[in-house]
Amino acid sequence: MAASEFDQVVEQQHAALDAFARGDDKPLAALWSKADDVTLGNPFGPFVSGFQQVAETMEAAAAHYREGEASGFDLIAKHVGDDVAYLVEVERLTARMGGRADVTPVSLRCTSIFRREEGNWRIVHRHADPITTPRPADSVIQE
């Protein structure tokens, strides 16, 4: 039963990411825990913690997307426990990014961790980055 409840939350997250691709962060923010221990690492900046910083960071990130949509989700791994679950996916979106006029594909490697709070699954951590293909070792060197 917990797995089917979790699958419903994943569907909600996917719908929220579709809205995010149009610049609307509110549906995704609604799925998050409001606790101080939540963390977010997105492609546009360093990790942040605490719901207030997470919400502000998501709002700023959503502002980079316009006229987009979620075009697919490649499931890599999923585990559902009694009170903690995780989801590892490649998220595929299309959107007008930043100041670009053209719609462009965006692929993100994502890990989301969920915790049961008062009977509901809530996101407590999300990490998304654009590394979806092999890269050379020197690509991680910061000069």
C-alpha positions, 0 to 999 in steps of 0.5 A: 500500500505504501508503494502505491501511495508513493507512486501517486506522489511521484505522479504529483511531482512529475505534474509539478515539474511540468508546471516548473518548466513553465516557470511555476514553482508553486506546485513543486513547493507544495510537495516539500516538507516545511522542516528546517532540515530539508535540502536542495541542490539545483543546477543553478547554485550551491546547496541550500537548507531549510524550507525558506531557502529552498522555496526562495531557490526554487522560485529563482530557478523556475524564473529561468524556464518559460513555455516548457513542459516535462517530456519524460522521466527515466526511472533509474531507481526507486525504494519505498520504506515505511517512513523514507523513500527515494527516487532516482530519475533522469528528468527530461524537459523542454523550455525556453531557458534564460534569455533564449528565444528557442525551445531547448531540451533539458535533461537533469540527473535527479535524486529526490528523498521523501519522508512520511510526515503526518501520513503524507510523503514530503520531499526532504531533499532534491539534487538535480544536475545536468550530468547525464552523459559521460564526461572526462575526468578533468571536467570536475577540476575547478580552476 
